[in-house]
Amino acid sequence: MRRTALAALCLVAVTGAGLTGCQSGGDTASAGSRPSSEQTRNADTAKDPNEQFAGLSGGEITERAVAATTGAPSLRFTGEIPDEESGGTLHVDMALDKKGDCAGTLGIGDQGEVELIKTGDTLYAKYDEAFLRAQSEGEPQADVDAVVEMMAGTWTKTAATGADAEDIAGFCDLDEVLGDAGDGSSNAARGKATTLDGTPALTLTERDGADRYTFYVATTGEPYLLRLESTSAADPGSIAFTDFGKPVPAQKPEGEILDLDALA
């Protein structure tokens, strides 16, 4: 899933890379929702962005938003992005911080999902049956059934630095996830003031041929990037950012935990 995950997160980088850096290759939180038409169209109730962004171009506002977002000590991101490998949709809902801790879920279409918690050097994962069967496609049926019987719905743990966990553990590293977002420049155009899930925001748009990228920047407090939407043929989808600076709920799970390293 590593290549797919990073391709999805390339959506973040378009705001700081002038649309040149992303090509397909891409609460424990409940899934975020798209803003309703009422939330995004009501510019009359939003704060005038000129109060915070007076005299700034769309590109300069974007640079401020990227700097604020990449500088946050923690955040949560949710999104749905086409998954190249499976042909389905990658569902991401993850809270993570710069210590490398995380908590959330990853899933691919109707192929199930995995719940993840990383705290310190330990990665905990709980897979559902659909996920285990999808990831074991092509293996002998008896082996797949044995894995499902042992692991489905049970918390597992493994060292986050282990070969089998390293790719997913990288998803929990905020610096790695957002590390390239500030590279390059942006030619974004300023749009309308709006509100996004109750937060006053400014809409900015950027185009690359037929591809269109729309993102929303908070106009009160820190100028965080709140949402990014892409109609790119290569990387369509959206990512929302919330819970800036909030503690990540990354505690060791209660109950039975299967030690995969000990089994190996």
C-alpha positions as CSV (number, residue, x, y, z in Angstrom):
1,M,0.0,0.0,0.0
2,R,3.0,2.3,0.3
3,R,3.1,3.5,-3.3
4,T,-0.6,4.1,-3.3
5,A,-0.6,6.0,0.0
6,L,2.2,8.4,-1.1
7,A,0.4,9.0,-4.4
8,A,-2.7,10.0,-2.5
9,L,-0.7,12.3,-0.3
10,C,0.8,14.0,-3.4
11,L,-2.5,15.9,-3.4
12,V,-1.0,17.9,-0.5
13,A,2.1,18.8,-2.4
14,V,0.3,20.4,-5.4
15,T,-0.3,23.5,-3.3
16,G,3.5,24.0,-2.8
17,A,4.9,22.5,-6.0
18,G,3.2,24.4,-8.7
19,L,1.4,21.3,-9.8
20,T,4.6,19.7,-11.0
21,G,5.4,17.2,-8.2
22,C,2.5,14.7,-8.2
23,Q,2.0,11.9,-10.7
24,S,0.2,8.7,-10.1
25,G,2.4,6.0,-9.3
26,G,-1.7,7.5,-5.2
27,D,-11.3,11.0,16.2
28,T,-9.1,7.1,16.3
29,A,-11.1,9.1,13.9
30,S,-14.4,8.6,12.2
31,A,-14.5,9.4,8.5
32,G,-14.6,13.1,7.5
33,S,-17.3,14.4,5.3
34,R,-17.4,16.6,2.3
35,P,-18.6,20.1,3.0
36,S,-22.3,20.6,2.2
37,S,-23.3,23.1,-0.5
38,E,-24.6,25.4,2.3
39,Q,-21.3,25.3,4.1
40,T,-19.2,26.2,1.0
41,R,-21.5,28.6,-0.8
42,N,-22.4,31.0,2.0
43,A,-19.7,33.6,1.6
44,D,-21.8,36.3,3.2
45,T,-21.2,34.8,6.7
46,A,-17.5,34.2,6.3
47,K,-14.8,36.6,7.6
48,D,-13.5,39.0,5.0
49,P,-10.1,37.4,4.1
50,N,-8.7,40.8,3.3
51,E,-8.3,41.3,7.0
52,Q,-5.7,38.6,7.2
53,F,-4.4,38.4,3.6
54,A,-4.5,42.0,2.6
55,G,-2.2,42.7,-0.4
56,L,-1.2,39.0,-0.8
57,S,-1.5,37.1,-4.0
58,G,-3.0,33.6,-4.1
59,G,0.4,32.1,-4.4
60,E,1.6,34.0,-1.3
61,I,-1.4,32.9,0.7
62,T,-0.8,29.3,-0.4
63,E,2.8,29.5,0.8
64,R,1.6,30.8,4.2
65,A,-1.0,28.0,4.4
66,V,1.6,25.3,3.6
67,A,4.1,26.7,6.1
68,A,1.4,26.8,8.8
69,T,0.1,23.3,8.0
70,T,3.5,21.6,7.8
71,G,4.5,23.4,11.1
72,A,1.6,22.0,13.0
73,P,2.6,19.6,15.8
74,S,-0.3,17.3,15.0
75,L,-3.3,17.1,12.7
76,R,-5.9,14.7,11.3
77,F,-6.4,14.1,7.6
78,T,-9.3,12.3,5.9
79,G,-9.8,11.6,2.3
80,E,-11.0,9.3,-0.5
81,I,-8.6,8.8,-3.4
82,P,-8.6,6.4,-6.3
83,D,-6.3,3.4,-5.7
84,E,-4.2,2.5,-8.7
85,E,-3.3,-1.0,-7.6
86,S,-6.8,-2.3,-6.8
87,G,-8.9,0.0,-9.0
88,G,-10.9,0.9,-5.9
89,T,-10.9,3.9,-3.6
90,L,-8.4,4.4,-0.8
91,H,-10.1,5.7,2.3
92,V,-7.8,7.4,4.8
93,D,-8.7,8.8,8.3
94,M,-5.6,9.3,10.3
95,A,-4.5,11.5,13.2
96,L,-0.8,11.9,13.5
97,D,1.9,14.0,15.1
98,K,5.6,14.9,14.8
99,K,6.6,12.3,17.4
100,G,5.5,9.6,14.9
101,D,2.4,8.5,16.9
102,C,-0.8,8.0,15.0
103,A,-4.3,6.5,15.2
104,G,-6.9,5.9,12.5
105,T,-8.0,3.7,9.7
106,L,-7.0,2.8,6.2
107,G,-9.3,1.0,3.7
108,I,-9.6,0.2,0.0
109,G,-13.1,0.2,-1.4
110,D,-15.1,-2.8,-0.4
111,Q,-11.8,-4.7,0.4
112,G,-12.1,-4.0,4.1
113,E,-10.0,-1.8,6.4
114,V,-7.3,-1.9,9.0
115,E,-7.3,0.1,12.2
116,L,-3.9,1.4,13.2
117,I,-2.3,2.8,16.3
118,K,1.4,3.6,16.5
119,T,2.8,4.7,19.8
120,G,6.6,4.9,20.4
121,D,8.3,2.0,18.5
122,T,5.3,-0.3,18.4
123,L,2.7,-0.5,15.6
124,Y,-0.7,-2.0,16.5
125,A,-3.1,-3.1,13.8
126,K,-6.5,-4.7,13.7
127,Y,-7.6,-6.1,10.3
128,D,-11.1,-7.1,9.3
129,E,-11.8,-10.3,7.4
130,A,-12.4,-8.6,4.1
131,F,-9.0,-6.8,4.3
132,L,-7.1,-10.0,5.1
133,R,-8.7,-12.0,2.3
134,A,-8.1,-9.2,-0.2
135,Q,-4.5,-8.9,0.7
136,S,-4.0,-12.7,0.6
137,E,-5.5,-13.1,-2.9
138,G,-3.7,-15.9,-4.7
139,E,-2.6,-17.7,-1.6
140,P,-3.8,-21.3,-0.8
141,Q,-7.3,-21.2,0.6
142,A,-6.4,-23.2,3.7
143,D,-3.6,-20.7,4.5
144,V,-5.9,-17.7,4.0
145,D,-8.6,-19.3,6.2
146,A,-6.0,-19.9,8.9
147,V,-4.8,-16.3,8.9
148,V,-8.4,-15.0,9.0
149,E,-9.2,-17.3,11.9
150,M,-6.2,-16.1,13.8
151,M,-6.1,-12.4,13.0
152,A,-9.5,-11.0,11.9
153,G,-10.9,-8.6,14.5
154,T,-7.9,-9.1,16.8
155,W,-5.3,-6.4,17.7
156,T,-1.8,-7.3,16.6
157,K,1.5,-5.7,17.4
158,T,4.8,-5.6,15.8
159,A,8.0,-3.4,15.9
160,A,7.4,-0.3,13.8
161,T,10.9,-0.6,12.5
162,G,10.4,-4.1,11.2
163,A,10.4,-4.9,7.5
164,D,6.7,-5.8,7.4
165,A,5.6,-2.7,9.3
166,E,8.0,0.0,8.0
167,D,5.8,1.1,5.0
168,I,2.6,1.6,7.1
169,A,4.6,3.1,10.0
170,G,5.8,5.8,7.5
171,F,2.2,6.8,7.2
172,C,2.4,7.9,10.8
173,D,5.3,10.3,10.4
174,L,3.9,13.8,9.9
175,D,7.2,15.1,8.7
176,E,7.4,12.4,6.1
177,V,3.8,12.8,5.0
178,L,4.0,16.5,4.6
179,G,7.8,16.8,4.0
180,D,7.7,17.9,0.4
181,A,4.6,20.1,0.5
182,G,6.6,23.3,0.9
183,D,8.8,22.7,-2.2
184,G,8.3,25.0,-5.2
185,S,5.9,27.8,-5.7
186,S,2.2,28.3,-6.5
187,N,0.3,30.4,-9.0
188,A,-3.0,30.0,-7.2
189,A,-5.8,32.5,-7.8
190,R,-7.8,34.0,-5.0
191,G,-11.4,33.0,-4.9
192,K,-14.4,33.7,-2.7
193,A,-14.7,33.9,1.1
194,T,-16.7,30.9,2.4
195,T,-17.1,28.7,5.4
196,L,-15.9,25.1,5.7
197,D,-17.5,23.1,8.5
198,G,-18.1,26.3,10.4
199,T,-14.5,27.7,9.9
200,P,-14.2,31.0,7.8
201,A,-12.0,30.2,4.8
202,L,-10.7,31.6,1.6
203,T,-11.1,29.6,-1.6
204,L,-8.1,29.4,-3.9
205,T,-7.9,27.6,-7.3
206,E,-5.1,26.4,-9.5
207,R,-5.2,24.9,-13.0
208,D,-2.9,22.7,-15.0
209,G,-4.5,22.2,-18.4
210,A,-7.9,20.5,-17.9
211,D,-6.9,19.7,-14.3
212,R,-8.3,21.9,-11.5
213,Y,-7.2,22.1,-7.9
214,T,-9.3,23.9,-5.3
215,F,-8.1,24.4,-1.7
216,Y,-9.5,26.2,1.3
217,V,-7.4,28.2,3.8
218,A,-8.5,29.3,7.2
219,T,-8.9,33.1,7.5
220,T,-9.0,33.2,11.3
221,G,-6.2,32.0,13.6
222,E,-3.4,30.2,11.8
223,P,-3.8,30.1,8.0
224,Y,-4.1,26.3,8.0
225,L,-4.9,24.4,4.8
226,L,-8.4,23.0,5.6
227,R,-9.2,21.1,2.5
228,L,-7.8,20.2,-0.9
229,E,-9.8,19.0,-3.9
230,S,-8.4,17.7,-7.1
231,T,-10.1,17.0,-10.5
232,S,-6.8,15.9,-12.0
233,A,-7.2,12.8,-14.2
234,A,-4.1,11.4,-12.6
235,D,-4.9,12.1,-8.9
236,P,-8.6,13.0,-8.4
237,G,-9.9,13.1,-4.9
238,S,-9.9,15.2,-1.8
239,I,-8.2,15.5,1.6
240,A,-9.4,17.4,4.6
241,F,-7.2,18.6,7.5
242,T,-8.6,19.2,11.0
243,D,-7.6,18.8,14.7
244,F,-4.5,20.9,14.4
245,G,-2.4,20.7,17.5
246,K,-4.7,18.2,19.3
247,P,-3.3,15.2,21.1
248,V,-3.3,12.0,19.0
249,P,-5.4,9.2,20.7
250,A,-2.5,6.7,20.3
251,Q,-2.8,4.5,23.4
252,K,-2.0,0.8,23.6
253,P,-5.2,-1.2,22.8
254,E,-7.0,-3.0,25.6
255,G,-7.7,-6.7,25.6
256,E,-6.0,-9.5,23.7
257,I,-3.1,-8.5,21.5
258,L,-1.4,-10.9,19.1
259,D,2.4,-10.5,19.0
260,L,3.3,-11.0,15.4
261,D,7.1,-10.7,16.0
262,A,6.9,-13.5,18.6
263,L,5.1,-15.7,16.1
264,A,7.6,-15.0,13.4
